[in-house]
Amino acid sequence: MGFDDLMRRYFGTADLGGLSAGELAAGSERLAVDFGLETDPARRFALWALMYILGSAPDLDVAFKDAGERDAARNFMDLYAGIAPPSQ
């Protein structure tokens, strides 16, 4: 499950810049539904990571019951903070 594949699946494009607010909201909703239904831990994590990048991820204690998965998510958050452009 590559990043571009996820973007195309939920948003119809790999470039979010051209999406309207409605298209972004609809794709985010589809993403959240699939996250809630997903049972494979690796796929769940990938979906959560995309939601985190988009600013719509659920809190860690809600998203992950396993302490190891929460730790992995915290590590991802720290890594992402190191590469993400500053918020405006």
C-alpha distances in whole Angstrom, upper triangle without the diagonal:
4,7,9,6,7,10,11,10,12,15,15,15,13,17,18,22,23,22,25,25,25,22,20,21,20,17,17,19,16,14,16,17,14,14,17,16,13,15,12,13,10,8,11,11,8,10,13,12,11,15,16,16,17,20,19,18,21,23,22,24,23,19,20,23,22,24,21,18,20,21,18,17,21,20,17,19,22,20,19,22,23,21,21,24,27,27,30
4,6,5,6,9,10,11,13,14,14,13,11,14,16,19,20,20,23,24,24,21,19,21,20,17,17,19,17,15,17,19,16,16,19,19,16,18,16,16,12,11,13,13,9,11,14,12,11,14,16,14,16,19,19,18,21,23,22,25,24,21,21,25,24,25,23,20,21,22,18,18,21,19,16,18,21,18,17,20,21,18,19,21,24,25,27
4,5,5,6,9,10,11,12,13,11,8,11,12,16,17,17,20,20,21,18,16,18,18,14,14,17,16,13,16,18,15,15,19,19,17,19,17,17,14,12,14,12,9,10,12,10,8,12,13,11,12,16,16,16,19,21,21,24,23,20,21,24,24,25,23,20,21,21,18,17,19,18,15,16,19,16,14,18,18,16,16,18,21,21,24
4,5,5,6,9,10,10,10,8,5,9,11,14,15,15,18,20,20,17,15,18,17,14,15,18,16,14,17,19,17,17,21,21,19,22,20,20,17,15,16,16,12,12,15,13,11,14,16,13,14,18,18,18,22,24,24,27,26,23,24,28,28,29,27,23,24,25,22,20,23,22,18,20,22,19,17,20,21,18,17,19,22,23,25
4,5,5,6,9,10,9,9,8,11,13,16,17,16,20,21,20,17,16,18,17,13,15,17,14,13,16,17,14,15,19,19,17,19,17,18,15,13,15,15,11,12,15,14,11,14,17,15,15,19,19,19,22,24,24,27,26,22,23,27,27,28,26,23,24,26,22,21,24,23,20,21,24,22,19,23,24,21,20,23,25,25,27
4,5,5,6,8,9,9,8,11,12,16,16,15,18,18,18,15,13,15,14,10,11,13,11,9,12,14,11,12,16,16,14,17,16,16,14,11,12,12,9,8,11,11,8,11,13,12,12,16,15,15,18,21,21,24,22,19,20,24,24,26,24,20,22,23,20,18,21,21,17,19,22,20,18,21,22,20,19,21,24,23,25
4,5,5,5,7,6,5,8,8,12,13,12,15,15,15,12,11,13,12,9,10,13,11,10,13,15,13,14,18,18,17,20,19,19,17,14,15,15,12,10,13,12,9,11,13,12,11,14,14,15,19,22,22,25,23,20,22,26,26,28,26,23,24,25,22,20,22,22,19,19,22,20,17,20,22,19,18,19,22,21,23
4,6,5,4,4,6,9,10,13,13,12,15,16,16,12,12,14,13,10,12,14,12,11,15,16,14,16,19,19,18,21,20,21,19,16,17,18,14,13,16,16,12,14,17,15,14,18,18,19,22,25,25,28,26,23,25,29,29,31,29,26,27,28,25,23,26,26,22,23,26,24,21,24,25,23,21,23,25,24,26
4,6,6,8,9,12,12,16,16,14,16,17,16,13,12,14,12,9,11,12,9,9,13,13,11,13,16,16,15,18,18,19,17,14,15,16,13,11,15,15,12,13,17,16,15,18,17,17,20,23,24,26,24,21,23,26,27,29,28,24,25,27,24,22,25,26,22,23,26,25,22,25,27,24,23,25,27,26,28
4,6,8,10,12,11,14,14,12,14,14,13,10,9,10,8,5,7,9,6,6,10,11,10,12,14,15,15,18,18,19,18,14,15,16,13,10,13,14,10,11,15,14,12,15,14,15,17,21,22,24,22,19,22,25,26,28,27,23,24,26,24,21,24,25,21,22,25,24,21,24,26,23,21,23,25,24,25
4,5,8,9,8,11,10,8,10,11,11,7,7,9,8,5,8,10,9,9,13,14,13,15,18,18,18,22,22,22,21,17,18,18,15,13,15,15,12,12,15,14,12,15,14,16,19,23,24,27,24,22,24,28,29,31,30,26,26,28,26,23,26,26,22,23,26,24,21,24,26,23,21,22,24,22,23
4,7,9,9,12,11,9,12,14,13,9,10,13,11,8,12,14,12,12,16,16,16,18,20,21,20,24,23,24,22,19,20,21,18,16,18,18,15,16,19,17,15,19,18,20,23,26,27,30,28,25,27,31,32,34,32,29,29,31,28,26,29,29,25,25,28,27,24,26,28,25,23,24,26,25,26
4,5,7,10,9,9,12,14,14,11,11,14,13,10,13,16,14,14,18,19,18,19,22,23,22,25,25,25,23,20,21,21,17,16,19,18,14,16,18,16,14,18,18,20,23,27,27,31,29,26,28,32,32,34,32,29,29,31,28,25,28,28,24,24,27,25,22,24,26,22,21,21,24,23,24
4,6,9,10,10,14,16,16,13,12,15,15,12,14,17,16,14,18,20,18,19,23,23,22,25,24,24,21,19,20,19,16,15,17,16,12,15,16,14,13,17,18,19,23,25,26,29,28,25,27,30,31,32,30,27,27,28,25,23,25,25,21,22,24,22,19,21,22,19,17,18,21,21,22
4,5,7,8,12,14,15,12,11,15,15,13,14,18,17,16,19,21,21,21,25,26,25,28,27,26,24,21,22,22,18,17,19,17,14,15,17,14,13,16,18,20,23,26,27,30,29,26,28,32,33,33,32,29,29,30,27,24,26,26,22,22,24,22,19,21,22,18,16,17,19,19,19
4,5,5,9,10,12,9,8,11,13,10,11,15,15,14,17,19,19,20,23,24,24,27,26,26,24,21,21,21,18,16,17,16,12,13,15,12,10,13,15,17,21,23,25,28,27,24,27,31,31,32,31,28,27,29,26,23,25,25,21,21,23,22,18,20,21,18,16,16,18,16,17
4,6,8,10,13,11,10,13,15,14,14,18,18,18,20,23,23,23,26,28,27,31,30,30,27,25,25,24,21,20,21,19,16,16,17,14,12,15,17,20,23,26,27,31,29,27,30,34,35,35,34,31,30,31,29,26,27,27,23,23,25,23,20,21,22,19,16,15,17,16,16
4,7,10,12,10,10,13,14,13,15,18,18,18,21,23,23,24,27,28,28,32,31,31,29,26,26,26,23,21,23,21,18,18,20,17,15,18,19,22,25,28,30,33,31,29,32,36,37,37,37,33,33,34,31,29,30,30,27,26,28,27,23,24,26,23,20,19,21,19,19
4,7,8,6,6,10,11,10,12,14,15,15,18,20,20,21,24,25,26,29,29,29,28,25,24,24,22,19,21,20,16,16,18,16,13,16,16,19,23,26,28,31,29,27,30,33,35,36,35,31,31,33,30,27,29,29,26,25,28,26,23,24,26,23,20,20,21,19,19
4,5,5,6,9,10,11,12,14,16,17,18,20,21,22,24,26,27,31,31,31,30,27,26,26,24,21,22,22,18,17,19,18,14,16,16,20,23,26,28,31,29,27,30,34,36,37,36,33,32,34,32,29,30,31,28,26,29,28,25,26,28,25,22,21,22,20,19
4,6,5,6,9,10,10,12,14,15,16,18,20,21,23,25,26,29,30,30,29,26,25,25,23,20,20,20,17,16,17,16,12,14,14,17,20,23,26,28,26,25,28,32,34,34,34,31,30,32,30,27,28,30,26,25,27,27,24,24,27,25,21,21,21,18,18
4,5,5,6,9,10,10,12,14,15,17,19,20,21,23,24,28,29,29,29,25,24,25,23,20,21,21,18,16,19,18,14,15,15,18,20,24,26,28,26,25,28,31,34,35,35,31,31,33,31,28,30,31,28,26,30,29,26,27,29,27,24,24,24,22,21
4,5,5,6,8,10,11,12,14,15,17,18,20,21,22,26,27,27,26,23,22,23,21,18,19,19,16,15,18,17,13,15,14,18,20,24,26,28,26,24,27,31,32,34,34,30,30,32,30,27,29,30,26,25,29,28,24,26,28,26,23,23,24,22,22
4,6,5,6,9,10,10,12,14,15,16,18,20,21,24,25,25,24,21,20,20,18,15,16,16,13,12,14,13,9,12,11,14,17,20,23,25,23,21,24,28,30,31,31,27,26,28,26,23,25,26,23,22,25,24,21,22,25,22,19,20,21,18,19
4,6,5,6,9,10,10,12,14,15,17,19,20,23,25,25,24,21,20,20,19,15,16,17,14,12,14,14,10,11,10,13,15,19,21,23,21,20,23,26,28,30,30,26,26,28,27,23,25,27,23,22,25,26,22,23,26,24,21,22,22,20,20
4,5,5,6,9,10,11,13,14,16,17,18,22,23,24,24,20,19,20,19,15,16,18,15,13,16,16,13,14,12,15,17,20,23,25,22,20,24,27,29,31,31,27,27,29,28,24,27,28,25,24,28,27,24,26,29,27,24,25,25,23,24
4,5,5,6,9,10,11,12,14,16,16,20,21,21,20,17,16,17,15,12,14,15,11,10,14,14,11,13,11,13,16,19,21,24,21,19,22,25,27,29,28,24,24,27,25,22,24,26,22,22,25,25,21,23,26,24,21,22,24,22,23
4,5,5,6,9,10,10,12,14,15,19,20,20,19,16,15,15,14,10,11,12,9,7,11,11,8,10,8,10,12,16,18,20,17,16,19,22,24,26,26,22,21,24,22,19,21,23,20,19,22,22,19,21,24,22,20,21,22,20,21
4,5,5,6,9,10,11,13,14,18,19,20,20,17,15,17,16,12,13,15,12,10,13,14,12,12,9,11,12,16,18,20,17,15,19,22,24,26,26,23,22,25,24,21,23,25,22,21,25,25,22,24,27,26,23,24,25,23,24
4,5,5,6,9,10,11,12,16,17,18,18,15,14,16,14,11,12,15,12,11,15,15,13,15,12,13,14,18,19,21,18,16,19,22,24,26,26,22,23,26,24,21,24,25,22,22,26,26,23,25,28,26,24,26,27,25,26
4,5,5,6,9,10,10,14,15,15,15,12,10,12,11,7,9,11,9,7,11,12,11,12,10,10,12,15,17,19,16,13,16,19,21,23,23,19,19,22,20,17,20,22,19,19,22,22,19,22,25,23,21,23,24,23,25
4,5,5,6,9,10,13,15,15,15,13,10,12,12,8,8,11,10,8,11,13,11,12,8,8,9,13,14,16,13,11,14,17,19,21,21,18,18,21,19,16,19,21,19,18,22,22,20,22,25,24,22,24,25,23,25
4,5,5,6,9,12,14,15,16,13,11,14,14,10,11,14,13,11,15,17,15,16,12,12,12,15,17,18,14,12,15,18,20,23,23,19,20,23,22,19,22,24,22,22,25,26,23,26,29,28,26,28,29,27,29
4,5,5,6,10,11,13,13,10,9,12,11,8,10,13,12,11,15,16,15,16,13,13,13,16,17,18,15,13,15,17,19,22,22,18,19,22,20,18,21,23,20,21,25,24,22,25,28,27,25,27,29,27,29
4,5,5,9,10,10,11,8,6,9,9,6,7,10,10,9,12,14,14,14,12,10,10,13,13,15,12,9,11,14,16,18,18,14,15,18,17,14,18,19,17,18,21,22,20,22,25,24,23,26,27,25,28
4,6,8,11,12,13,11,8,11,12,10,10,14,14,12,14,17,17,17,13,11,10,13,13,14,11,9,11,13,15,18,19,15,16,19,18,16,19,22,20,20,24,24,23,25,28,27,26,28,29,28,30
4,6,9,11,13,11,9,12,13,11,12,16,16,15,17,20,19,20,16,15,14,17,17,17,14,12,13,15,17,20,20,17,18,22,20,19,22,24,22,23,26,26,25,28,30,30,28,31,32,31,33
4,6,8,10,7,6,10,10,9,11,14,14,14,16,19,19,20,17,15,14,17,16,17,14,11,12,14,15,18,18,14,16,19,18,16,20,21,19,21,24,24,23,26,28,28,27,30,31,30,33
4,6,9,8,7,10,12,11,12,15,17,17,18,21,22,22,20,17,16,18,16,16,15,12,11,12,13,16,16,13,16,19,17,17,20,21,20,22,25,25,24,27,29,29,29,32,33,32,35
4,6,5,6,9,10,11,12,14,16,17,18,20,21,22,20,17,17,19,17,18,16,13,12,13,13,16,15,12,15,17,15,15,19,20,18,20,23,23,23,26,28,27,27,30,32,32,35
4,6,5,6,9,10,10,12,14,15,16,18,20,20,19,16,15,16,14,15,14,11,9,11,10,13,11,8,12,13,11,12,15,16,15,17,20,20,20,23,25,24,25,28,30,29,33
4,5,5,6,9,10,11,13,14,15,17,19,20,19,16,16,17,15,17,16,13,12,14,13,15,12,10,13,14,11,11,15,15,13,16,19,18,18,21,22,22,22,26,28,28,31
4,5,5,6,9,10,11,12,14,15,17,18,17,14,15,17,16,18,16,13,13,15,15,17,15,12,15,16,13,13,17,17,15,17,20,19,18,22,23,22,22,26,28,27,30
4,5,5,6,9,10,11,12,14,15,16,14,11,12,14,12,14,13,9,9,12,12,15,14,10,12,14,12,11,15,16,14,15,19,18,18,21,23,22,22,25,26,26,29
4,5,5,6,9,10,10,12,14,15,14,11,12,13,11,13,13,9,9,12,12,13,12,8,10,12,9,8,12,12,10,12,15,15,14,17,19,19,19,22,24,23,27
4,5,5,6,9,10,11,13,14,13,11,13,15,14,17,16,12,12,16,16,17,15,12,13,14,11,10,14,14,11,13,16,15,13,17,19,18,17,20,23,22,25
4,5,5,6,9,10,11,12,11,9,11,13,13,16,14,11,12,16,16,18,17,13,14,16,14,11,15,16,13,14,17,17,15,18,20,19,18,21,23,22,25
4,5,5,6,9,10,10,9,6,8,10,9,12,11,8,10,13,14,15,15,11,11,13,11,9,12,13,10,11,15,15,13,16,18,18,17,20,21,20,23
4,5,5,6,9,10,10,8,10,12,11,15,14,11,12,16,16,16,15,12,12,13,10,8,10,11,8,8,12,11,10,12,15,14,13,16,18,18,21
4,5,5,6,9,9,8,11,14,14,17,16,13,15,19,19,20,19,15,15,17,14,11,14,14,11,11,15,14,11,14,16,15,13,16,18,17,20
4,5,5,6,5,5,8,11,12,15,14,11,14,17,19,19,19,15,15,17,15,12,14,15,12,12,15,15,13,15,17,16,14,17,18,16,19
4,5,5,6,5,8,10,10,14,13,11,13,17,18,18,18,14,13,15,13,9,11,12,9,8,12,12,9,11,14,14,12,14,15,14,17
4,5,8,8,12,13,14,18,17,15,17,21,21,21,20,17,16,17,15,12,13,14,10,9,12,12,8,10,13,11,9,11,13,12,15
4,6,8,11,14,15,19,17,15,18,22,23,23,23,19,18,20,18,15,16,17,14,12,15,15,12,13,16,14,11,13,14,12,14
4,6,9,11,13,16,15,14,17,20,22,22,22,19,17,19,18,14,15,16,14,11,15,15,12,12,16,15,12,13,13,11,13
4,7,9,12,15,13,12,15,18,20,21,21,18,16,19,18,14,15,18,15,13,17,18,15,16,19,18,16,17,17,15,17
4,7,8,11,10,8,11,15,17,17,18,14,13,15,14,11,12,15,13,11,15,16,14,15,18,18,16,18,18,17,19
4,6,8,6,6,9,12,15,15,17,14,12,15,15,11,13,16,14,13,16,18,16,17,21,21,19,21,21,19,22
4,6,5,6,9,11,13,13,15,12,10,13,13,10,11,14,14,12,15,17,16,16,20,21,19,22,21,20,22
4,5,5,6,8,10,10,11,9,6,9,10,7,8,12,12,11,14,16,15,16,19,21,20,22,22,21,24
4,6,6,6,9,9,11,10,7,11,12,10,11,15,15,14,17,19,19,20,23,24,23,26,26,24,27
4,6,7,10,12,14,11,10,13,14,12,14,17,16,16,19,21,20,21,24,25,24,26,26,25,27
4,7,9,11,12,9,8,12,12,10,12,15,14,14,17,19,18,19,22,23,22,25,25,24,27
4,5,7,9,6,6,10,10,9,11,14,14,14,17,18,18,20,23,24,23,26,27,26,29
4,6,9,8,8,11,12,12,14,16,17,17,20,21,22,23,26,27,27,30,30,29,32
4,5,5,6,9,10,11,13,14,15,17,19,20,21,23,25,26,26,30,30,30,33
4,5,5,6,9,10,10,12,14,15,17,18,20,21,23,25,25,28,29,29,32
4,5,5,6,9,10,11,12,14,15,16,18,20,21,23,24,27,28,28,32
4,5,5,6,9,10,10,12,14,15,16,18,20,21,22,25,26,26,30
4,5,5,6,9,10,10,12,14,15,16,19,20,20,24,24,24,27
4,5,5,6,9,10,11,12,14,15,17,19,20,23,23,24,28
4,5,5,6,9,10,10,12,14,16,17,18,21,22,23,27
4,5,5,6,9,10,10,12,14,15,16,19,20,20,24
4,5,5,6,9,10,10,13,15,15,18,19,19,23
4,5,5,6,9,10,11,13,14,18,18,20,23
4,5,5,6,8,10,11,12,15,17,18,21
4,5,5,6,9,10,10,13,14,15,18
4,5,5,7,9,10,13,14,15,19
4,5,5,7,9,12,14,16,19
4,5,5,6,9,11,13,16
4,6,5,8,9,10,14
4,6,9,10,12,16
4,7,9,12,15
4,6,8,12
4,6,9
4,6
4
